[in-house]
Amino acid sequence: MEHNSQGIHSDKSEIDNITSVFFDIFTNTNHKQPDWFIINKVCIPETIKKKKNGAAEIVYNLDSFVEPQRKILSDGTLTDFQESEIREETNIIGNIAQRFSKFQKSGYFNGEYFKEYGNKLFQFIKTTNGWKINSLIWEDEKT
Protein backbone atom coordinates (compact mmCIF):
# COMPACT_ATOMS: atom_id res chain seq x y z
CA MET A 1 0.00 0.00 0.00
CA GLU A 2 1.39 3.37 -1.01
CA HIS A 3 1.09 6.22 1.48
CA ASN A 4 0.84 9.84 0.47
CA SER A 5 3.45 11.45 2.73
CA GLN A 6 2.24 14.95 1.88
CA GLY A 7 -1.30 13.97 2.93
CA ILE A 8 -0.03 12.38 6.14
CA HIS A 9 2.01 15.52 6.90
CA SER A 10 -1.07 17.70 6.30
CA ASP A 11 -3.20 15.41 8.51
CA LYS A 12 -0.56 15.48 11.27
CA SER A 13 -0.41 19.27 11.06
CA GLU A 14 -4.18 19.51 11.42
CA ILE A 15 -4.19 17.11 14.38
CA ASP A 16 -1.35 19.10 16.01
CA ASN A 17 -3.41 22.27 15.62
CA ILE A 18 -6.63 20.72 16.97
CA THR A 19 -4.77 19.36 19.99
CA SER A 20 -3.18 22.73 20.68
CA VAL A 21 -6.56 24.48 20.36
CA PHE A 22 -8.13 21.92 22.72
CA PHE A 23 -5.51 22.49 25.43
CA ASP A 24 -5.83 26.27 25.03
CA ILE A 25 -9.64 26.27 25.47
CA PHE A 26 -9.25 26.11 29.25
CA THR A 27 -6.56 28.78 29.64
CA ASN A 28 -7.52 31.73 31.81
CA THR A 29 -4.11 33.33 32.35
CA ASN A 30 -3.79 37.12 32.10
CA HIS A 31 -7.56 37.47 32.65
CA LYS A 32 -8.30 35.56 29.40
CA GLN A 33 -11.82 34.13 29.29
CA PRO A 34 -12.08 30.63 27.78
CA ASP A 35 -13.98 30.45 24.47
CA TRP A 36 -16.32 27.53 25.14
CA PHE A 37 -17.73 27.46 21.60
CA ILE A 38 -14.37 26.29 20.23
CA ILE A 39 -14.81 22.86 21.83
CA ASN A 40 -17.69 22.25 19.40
CA LYS A 41 -15.36 23.03 16.48
CA VAL A 42 -12.67 20.53 17.50
CA CYS A 43 -14.89 17.72 18.86
CA ILE A 44 -17.71 15.76 17.31
CA PRO A 45 -20.98 16.24 19.27
CA GLU A 46 -20.85 12.64 20.54
CA THR A 47 -17.33 12.96 21.98
CA ILE A 48 -16.83 10.96 25.17
CA LYS A 49 -14.25 12.04 27.73
CA LYS A 50 -13.11 9.84 30.59
CA LYS A 51 -11.00 10.76 33.58
CA LYS A 52 -9.21 7.89 35.29
CA ASN A 53 -8.63 8.17 39.00
CA GLY A 54 -7.02 4.97 40.21
CA ALA A 55 -9.43 2.10 39.56
CA ALA A 56 -12.37 4.49 39.12
CA GLU A 57 -13.32 6.60 36.14
CA ILE A 58 -15.63 9.51 35.47
CA VAL A 59 -17.35 9.53 32.07
CA TYR A 60 -18.44 12.79 30.46
CA ASN A 61 -20.18 13.89 27.30
CA LEU A 62 -19.35 17.36 25.96
CA ASP A 63 -21.95 19.18 28.08
CA SER A 64 -21.21 17.37 31.34
CA PHE A 65 -17.49 17.99 30.78
CA VAL A 66 -17.72 21.68 29.91
CA GLU A 67 -20.14 22.86 32.60
CA PRO A 68 -17.98 22.17 35.69
CA GLN A 69 -14.91 23.52 33.83
CA ARG A 70 -16.79 26.68 32.89
CA LYS A 71 -17.85 27.18 36.51
CA ILE A 72 -14.45 26.81 38.18
CA LEU A 73 -12.65 28.80 35.46
CA SER A 74 -15.04 31.74 35.82
CA ASP A 75 -15.96 31.87 39.53
CA GLY A 76 -12.42 32.36 40.90
CA THR A 77 -11.92 28.74 41.98
CA LEU A 78 -9.29 28.08 39.29
CA THR A 79 -7.25 31.08 38.21
CA ASP A 80 -4.18 31.66 36.09
CA PHE A 81 -4.75 28.16 34.70
CA GLN A 82 -2.83 26.85 31.74
CA GLU A 83 -2.52 23.34 30.35
CA SER A 84 -0.14 22.38 27.57
CA GLU A 85 1.19 19.37 25.75
CA ILE A 86 4.88 18.72 26.41
CA ARG A 87 5.33 15.51 24.40
CA GLU A 88 3.26 13.56 21.90
CA GLU A 89 3.14 10.51 19.68
CA THR A 90 0.57 10.44 16.88
CA ASN A 91 -0.45 7.47 14.73
CA ILE A 92 -2.58 8.12 11.66
CA ILE A 93 -4.17 5.23 9.78
CA GLY A 94 -6.38 6.40 6.94
CA ASN A 95 -9.20 8.47 8.42
CA ILE A 96 -8.59 7.60 12.07
CA ALA A 97 -5.80 8.62 14.41
CA GLN A 98 -4.63 8.18 17.98
CA ARG A 99 -2.42 10.55 19.94
CA PHE A 100 -0.62 10.09 23.24
CA SER A 101 -0.02 13.41 24.99
CA LYS A 102 2.10 14.06 28.03
CA PHE A 103 0.80 17.32 29.52
CA GLN A 104 1.45 19.76 32.28
CA LYS A 105 -1.00 22.08 33.95
CA SER A 106 -0.59 24.85 36.45
CA GLY A 107 -2.52 27.59 38.13
CA TYR A 108 -4.12 28.52 41.40
CA PHE A 109 -6.85 26.31 42.83
CA ASN A 110 -8.66 28.09 45.70
CA GLY A 111 -5.65 30.41 45.94
CA GLU A 112 -3.07 27.60 46.22
CA TYR A 113 -0.50 27.29 43.41
CA PHE A 114 -0.14 23.88 41.77
CA LYS A 115 1.79 22.36 38.89
CA GLU A 116 0.92 18.83 37.81
CA TYR A 117 1.53 16.42 34.97
CA GLY A 118 -0.56 13.75 33.33
CA ASN A 119 -1.27 11.67 30.25
CA LYS A 120 -4.03 11.93 27.67
CA LEU A 121 -5.02 9.59 24.88
CA PHE A 122 -6.96 11.24 22.08
CA GLN A 123 -8.80 9.49 19.27
CA PHE A 124 -9.53 11.49 16.13
CA ILE A 125 -11.67 10.88 13.07
CA LYS A 126 -11.48 12.65 9.75
CA THR A 127 -14.90 14.07 8.91
CA THR A 128 -16.14 16.01 5.89
CA ASN A 129 -15.16 19.10 7.93
CA GLY A 130 -11.64 17.87 8.70
CA TRP A 131 -10.18 16.11 11.72
CA LYS A 132 -12.17 16.10 14.98
CA ILE A 133 -11.67 14.68 18.46
CA ASN A 134 -13.78 11.53 18.81
CA SER A 135 -12.81 10.56 22.36
CA LEU A 136 -10.38 11.42 25.11
CA ILE A 137 -9.20 9.65 28.22
CA TRP A 138 -6.81 11.16 30.72
CA GLU A 139 -5.15 10.51 34.03
CA ASP A 140 -3.31 12.94 36.24
CA GLU A 141 -0.02 11.69 37.63
CA LYS A 142 0.02 11.08 41.35
CA THR A 143 2.60 13.15 43.22
Accessible surface in RSA format (square Angstrom, percent):
REM  Atomic radii and reference values for relative SASA: ProtOr
REM  Chains: A
REM  Algorithm: Lee & Richards
REM  Probe-radius: 1.40
REM  Slices: 20
REM RES _ NUM      All-atoms   Total-Side   Main-Chain    Non-polar    All polar
REM                ABS   REL    ABS   REL    ABS   REL    ABS   REL    ABS   REL
RES MET A   1   210.96 109.3 128.69  85.2  82.28 195.9 122.31 104.0  88.65 117.5
RES GLU A   2   172.60  99.1 139.11 105.2  33.49  79.7  56.79 109.8 115.80  94.5
RES HIS A   3   130.80  71.5 107.00  74.4  23.79  60.9  74.88  77.2  55.91  65.1
RES ASN A   4   103.98  71.7  88.06  85.1  15.91  38.3  38.92  93.7  65.06  62.9
RES SER A   5    90.59  76.6  80.58 107.5  10.01  23.1  48.73 103.8  41.86  58.6
RES GLN A   6   145.27  81.2 139.22 101.7   6.05  14.4  47.70 101.5  97.57  74.0
RES GLY A   7    26.60  32.8   0.00   N/A  26.60  32.8  26.00  71.4   0.60   1.3
RES ILE A   8    65.16  37.1  64.38  48.0   0.78   1.9  64.38  46.4   0.78   2.1
RES HIS A   9   129.47  70.8 125.74  87.4   3.73   9.5  85.75  88.4  43.71  50.9
RES SER A  10    63.97  54.1  57.25  76.4   6.72  15.5  26.70  56.9  37.26  52.2
RES ASP A  11    14.44  10.1  14.41  14.3   0.03   0.1   0.03   0.1  14.41  14.4
RES LYS A  12    54.33  26.5  54.33  33.3   0.00   0.0  42.91  38.6  11.42  12.2
RES SER A  13    59.25  50.1  51.55  68.8   7.70  17.7  19.47  41.5  39.78  55.7
RES GLU A  14    61.16  35.1  55.31  41.8   5.84  13.9  28.68  55.5  32.47  26.5
RES ILE A  15     0.00   0.0   0.00   0.0   0.00   0.0   0.00   0.0   0.00   0.0
RES ASP A  16    50.40  35.3  46.28  46.1   4.12   9.7  22.96  54.0  27.44  27.4
RES ASN A  17    90.37  62.3  85.23  82.4   5.14  12.4  21.92  52.8  68.44  66.2
RES ILE A  18    12.68   7.2  12.55   9.4   0.13   0.3  12.68   9.1   0.00   0.0
RES THR A  19     0.40   0.3   0.40   0.4   0.00   0.0   0.40   0.5   0.00   0.0
RES SER A  20    69.05  58.4  60.13  80.2   8.92  20.6  29.22  62.2  39.84  55.8
RES VAL A  21    44.40  29.2  41.07  37.2   3.33   8.0  43.84  38.1   0.56   1.5
RES PHE A  22     0.01   0.0   0.01   0.0   0.00   0.0   0.01   0.0   0.00   0.0
RES PHE A  23     5.74   2.9   5.62   3.5   0.12   0.3   5.62   3.4   0.12   0.3
RES ASP A  24    68.69  48.1  66.75  66.4   1.94   4.6  19.95  46.9  48.74  48.6
RES ILE A  25     5.07   2.9   0.33   0.2   4.74  11.4   4.78   3.4   0.29   0.8
RES PHE A  26     8.38   4.2   8.38   5.2   0.00   0.0   8.38   5.1   0.00   0.0
RES THR A  27     7.08   5.0   6.97   7.1   0.11   0.3   6.10   8.2   0.99   1.5
RES ASN A  28    13.73   9.5   7.96   7.7   5.77  13.9   2.55   6.1  11.18  10.8
RES THR A  29    26.83  19.1  26.46  26.8   0.37   0.9  14.82  19.9  12.01  18.2
RES ASN A  30   136.26  94.0 109.86 106.2  26.40  63.6  32.54  78.3 103.72 100.3
RES HIS A  31   174.38  95.3 150.70 104.7  23.67  60.6 103.98 107.2  70.39  81.9
RES LYS A  32    78.35  38.2  68.52  42.0   9.83  23.4  72.09  64.9   6.26   6.7
RES GLN A  33   125.22  70.0 108.91  79.6  16.31  38.8  57.87 123.2  67.34  51.1
RES PRO A  34    13.27   9.7   2.77   2.5  10.50  38.2   2.77   2.3  10.50  65.3
RES ASP A  35    66.71  46.7  59.22  58.9   7.49  17.7  28.40  66.8  38.32  38.2
RES TRP A  36    27.52  11.0  22.90  11.1   4.62  10.9  16.00   8.5  11.51  18.7
RES PHE A  37   156.78  78.4 155.32  96.2   1.47   3.8 155.37  94.2   1.41   4.0
RES ILE A  38    49.78  28.3  49.78  37.1   0.00   0.0  49.78  35.8   0.00   0.0
RES ILE A  39     3.81   2.2   3.81   2.8   0.00   0.0   3.81   2.7   0.00   0.0
RES ASN A  40    89.53  61.7  71.91  69.5  17.61  42.4  27.61  66.4  61.92  59.8
RES LYS A  41   141.35  69.0 131.87  80.9   9.48  22.6  80.83  72.8  60.52  64.5
RES VAL A  42     9.07   6.0   9.02   8.2   0.04   0.1   9.07   7.9   0.00   0.0
RES CYS A  43     2.61   2.0   0.00   0.0   2.61   6.1   0.00   0.0   2.61   2.8
RES ILE A  44    25.85  14.7  24.49  18.2   1.37   3.3  25.85  18.6   0.00   0.0
RES PRO A  45   106.36  77.5  88.13  80.3  18.23  66.3  91.91  75.9  14.45  89.8
RES GLU A  46   120.95  69.4 105.42  79.8  15.53  37.0  68.89 133.2  52.06  42.5
RES THR A  47     0.00   0.0   0.00   0.0   0.00   0.0   0.00   0.0   0.00   0.0
RES ILE A  48    69.90  39.8  69.47  51.8   0.43   1.0  69.47  50.0   0.43   1.2
RES LYS A  49     0.00   0.0   0.00   0.0   0.00   0.0   0.00   0.0   0.00   0.0
RES LYS A  50    80.11  39.1  80.11  49.2   0.00   0.0  22.99  20.7  57.12  60.8
RES LYS A  51    55.83  27.2  55.83  34.3   0.00   0.0   9.64   8.7  46.19  49.2
RES LYS A  52    52.74  25.7  50.56  31.0   2.17   5.2  37.78  34.0  14.96  15.9
RES ASN A  53    76.01  52.4  67.45  65.2   8.56  20.6   6.15  14.8  69.86  67.5
RES GLY A  54    45.58  56.2   0.00   N/A  45.58  56.2  38.82 106.5   6.77  15.2
RES ALA A  55   105.56  97.1  69.43 107.1  36.13  82.2  79.06 111.3  26.50  70.2
RES ALA A  56    61.54  56.6  53.52  82.6   8.02  18.2  60.84  85.7   0.70   1.9
RES GLU A  57    90.97  52.2  66.62  50.4  24.35  58.0  12.41  24.0  78.55  64.1
RES ILE A  58    83.39  47.5  80.11  59.7   3.27   7.9  83.39  60.0   0.00   0.0
RES VAL A  59    86.57  57.0  59.41  53.8  27.16  65.4  59.41  51.6  27.16  73.7
RES TYR A  60    36.57  17.1  34.86  19.8   1.72   4.5  15.54  11.7  21.03  25.9
RES ASN A  61    78.19  53.9  74.73  72.2   3.46   8.3  21.26  51.2  56.93  55.0
RES LEU A  62    13.45   7.5  12.62   9.0   0.83   2.1  12.78   9.0   0.67   1.8
RES ASP A  63   109.04  76.4 107.07 106.6   1.96   4.6  26.72  62.9  82.32  82.1
RES SER A  64    52.18  44.1  40.32  53.8  11.86  27.3  46.55  99.1   5.63   7.9
RES PHE A  65    10.76   5.4  10.73   6.6   0.03   0.1  10.73   6.5   0.03   0.1
RES VAL A  66     9.30   6.1   9.30   8.4   0.00   0.0   9.30   8.1   0.00   0.0
RES GLU A  67    91.46  52.5  88.15  66.7   3.32   7.9  46.40  89.7  45.07  36.8
RES PRO A  68    59.55  43.4  53.99  49.2   5.56  20.2  59.45  49.1   0.10   0.7
RES GLN A  69    42.83  23.9  42.83  31.3   0.00   0.0   0.77   1.6  42.06  31.9
RES ARG A  70    88.81  37.3  88.69  45.2   0.13   0.3  38.03  52.0  50.79  30.8
RES LYS A  71   131.28  64.0 124.81  76.6   6.47  15.4  97.86  88.1  33.42  35.6
RES ILE A  72    47.62  27.1  47.62  35.5   0.00   0.0  47.62  34.3   0.00   0.0
RES LEU A  73     7.10   4.0   1.05   0.8   6.04  15.2   1.05   0.7   6.04  16.3
RES SER A  74    74.68  63.1  40.44  54.0  34.24  78.9  29.65  63.1  45.03  63.1
RES ASP A  75    73.20  51.3  34.54  34.4  38.66  91.4  39.52  93.0  33.68  33.6
RES GLY A  76    48.52  59.8   0.00   N/A  48.52  59.8  28.82  79.1  19.69  44.1
RES THR A  77    28.87  20.5  26.05  26.4   2.82   6.7  11.67  15.7  17.20  26.0
RES LEU A  78    11.96   6.7  11.68   8.4   0.28   0.7  11.68   8.2   0.28   0.8
RES THR A  79    56.72  40.3  56.55  57.3   0.17   0.4  44.64  60.0  12.08  18.3
RES ASP A  80    68.35  47.9  59.32  59.0   9.03  21.4  11.82  27.8  56.53  56.4
RES PHE A  81    15.05   7.5  15.05   9.3   0.00   0.0  15.05   9.1   0.00   0.0
RES GLN A  82    89.31  49.9  87.14  63.7   2.16   5.1   9.81  20.9  79.50  60.3
RES GLU A  83    15.76   9.1  11.89   9.0   3.87   9.2   0.27   0.5  15.50  12.7
RES SER A  84    38.90  32.9  37.98  50.7   0.92   2.1  27.82  59.2  11.08  15.5
RES GLU A  85    49.86  28.6  24.77  18.7  25.09  59.7  10.54  20.4  39.32  32.1
RES ILE A  86    85.53  48.7  48.62  36.2  36.91  89.0  56.03  40.3  29.50  80.0
RES ARG A  87   125.15  52.5 116.90  59.6   8.25  19.6  63.25  86.4  61.90  37.5
RES GLU A  88    53.41  30.7  35.45  26.8  17.96  42.8  13.67  26.4  39.74  32.4
RES GLU A  89   106.87  61.4  99.49  75.3   7.37  17.6  38.94  75.3  67.93  55.5
RES THR A  90    26.76  19.0   0.12   0.1  26.64  63.5   0.12   0.2  26.64  40.3
RES ASN A  91    96.33  66.4  91.88  88.8   4.45  10.7  17.69  42.6  78.64  76.0
RES ILE A  92    28.53  16.2   5.31   4.0  23.23  56.0   5.31   3.8  23.23  63.0
RES ILE A  93   127.59  72.6 121.34  90.4   6.25  15.1 125.06  90.1   2.52   6.8
RES GLY A  94    55.45  68.4   0.00   N/A  55.45  68.4  40.99 112.5  14.46  32.4
RES ASN A  95    93.76  64.7  88.24  85.3   5.52  13.3  17.79  42.8  75.96  73.4
RES ILE A  96   101.65  57.8 101.48  75.6   0.17   0.4 101.48  73.1   0.17   0.5
RES ALA A  97     7.74   7.1   0.00   0.0   7.74  17.6   4.28   6.0   3.46   9.2
RES GLN A  98    83.43  46.7  82.14  60.0   1.29   3.1  16.75  35.6  66.68  50.6
RES ARG A  99     5.62   2.4   5.39   2.7   0.23   0.5   0.23   0.3   5.39   3.3
RES PHE A 100    49.64  24.8  48.16  29.8   1.48   3.9  48.16  29.2   1.48   4.2
RES SER A 101     0.00   0.0   0.00   0.0   0.00   0.0   0.00   0.0   0.00   0.0
RES LYS A 102    37.00  18.1  37.00  22.7   0.00   0.0  20.90  18.8  16.10  17.1
RES PHE A 103     0.27   0.1   0.27   0.2   0.00   0.0   0.27   0.2   0.00   0.0
RES GLN A 104    51.65  28.9  51.45  37.6   0.20   0.5   3.32   7.1  48.33  36.7
RES LYS A 105    30.72  15.0  30.19  18.5   0.53   1.3   4.92   4.4  25.80  27.5
RES SER A 106    27.77  23.5  27.74  37.0   0.03   0.1   2.07   4.4  25.70  36.0
RES GLY A 107     1.33   1.6   0.00   N/A   1.33   1.6   1.33   3.6   0.00   0.0
RES TYR A 108    85.75  40.0  85.45  48.6   0.30   0.8  44.14  33.2  41.61  51.3
RES PHE A 109    96.12  48.1  94.48  58.5   1.64   4.3  94.48  57.3   1.64   4.7
RES ASN A 110   101.63  70.1  73.70  71.2  27.93  67.2  32.69  78.7  68.94  66.6
RES GLY A 111    61.39  75.7   0.00   N/A  61.39  75.7  33.60  92.2  27.79  62.2
RES GLU A 112   129.69  74.5 127.71  96.6   1.98   4.7  45.77  88.5  83.92  68.5
RES TYR A 113   129.41  60.4 101.52  57.8  27.90  72.6  81.14  61.0  48.27  59.5
RES PHE A 114    39.90  20.0  34.10  21.1   5.79  15.1  39.90  24.2   0.00   0.0
RES LYS A 115   103.54  50.5  80.54  49.4  23.00  54.8  32.11  28.9  71.44  76.1
RES GLU A 116    56.74  32.6  56.44  42.7   0.30   0.7   9.40  18.2  47.34  38.6
RES TYR A 117    76.95  35.9  75.60  43.0   1.35   3.5  51.30  38.5  25.65  31.6
RES GLY A 118     0.00   0.0   0.00   N/A   0.00   0.0   0.00   0.0   0.00   0.0
RES ASN A 119    49.16  33.9  47.30  45.7   1.86   4.5  15.59  37.5  33.58  32.5
RES LYS A 120     9.79   4.8   9.22   5.7   0.57   1.4   0.66   0.6   9.13   9.7
RES LEU A 121    75.27  41.9  72.80  52.1   2.47   6.2  72.80  51.1   2.47   6.6
RES PHE A 122     0.00   0.0   0.00   0.0   0.00   0.0   0.00   0.0   0.00   0.0
RES GLN A 123    81.18  45.4  81.18  59.3   0.00   0.0  15.70  33.4  65.48  49.7
RES PHE A 124     1.39   0.7   0.00   0.0   1.39   3.6   0.00   0.0   1.39   4.0
RES ILE A 125    52.83  30.1  52.83  39.4   0.00   0.0  52.83  38.0   0.00   0.0
RES LYS A 126    86.24  42.1  65.61  40.3  20.63  49.1  31.25  28.1  54.99  58.6
RES THR A 127    42.17  30.0  24.48  24.8  17.69  42.2  33.31  44.7   8.86  13.4
RES THR A 128   146.80 104.4 105.31 106.8  41.49  98.9  93.35 125.4  53.45  80.8
RES ASN A 129   121.19  83.6  92.64  89.5  28.54  68.7  21.34  51.4  99.85  96.5
RES GLY A 130    16.65  20.5   0.00   N/A  16.65  20.5  13.02  35.7   3.62   8.1
RES TRP A 131     3.18   1.3   0.00   0.0   3.18   7.5   0.00   0.0   3.18   5.2
RES LYS A 132    33.95  16.6  33.95  20.8   0.00   0.0  11.58  10.4  22.37  23.8
RES ILE A 133     0.00   0.0   0.00   0.0   0.00   0.0   0.00   0.0   0.00   0.0
RES ASN A 134    44.58  30.7  41.63  40.2   2.95   7.1   0.00   0.0  44.58  43.1
RES SER A 135    26.91  22.7  26.91  35.9   0.00   0.0  19.96  42.5   6.95   9.7
RES LEU A 136     3.43   1.9   0.28   0.2   3.15   7.9   1.61   1.1   1.82   4.9
RES ILE A 137    59.51  33.9  58.44  43.5   1.07   2.6  58.44  42.1   1.07   2.9
RES TRP A 138    25.53  10.2  22.63  11.0   2.90   6.8  18.30   9.8   7.22  11.7
RES GLU A 139    74.55  42.8  74.03  56.0   0.52   1.2  17.27  33.4  57.28  46.8
RES ASP A 140    22.88  16.0  19.73  19.6   3.16   7.5  11.61  27.3  11.28  11.2
RES GLU A 141    67.70  38.9  54.09  40.9  13.61  32.4  28.60  55.3  39.10  31.9
RES LYS A 142   152.17  74.2 121.06  74.3  31.12  74.1  95.79  86.2  56.39  60.1
RES THR A 143   160.75 114.3  85.85  87.0  74.90 178.5  85.80 115.2  74.96 113.3
END  Absolute sums over single chains surface
CHAIN  1 A     8651.8       7241.8       1410.0       4604.5       4047.3
END  Absolute sums over all chains
TOTAL          8651.8       7241.8       1410.0       4604.5       4047.3
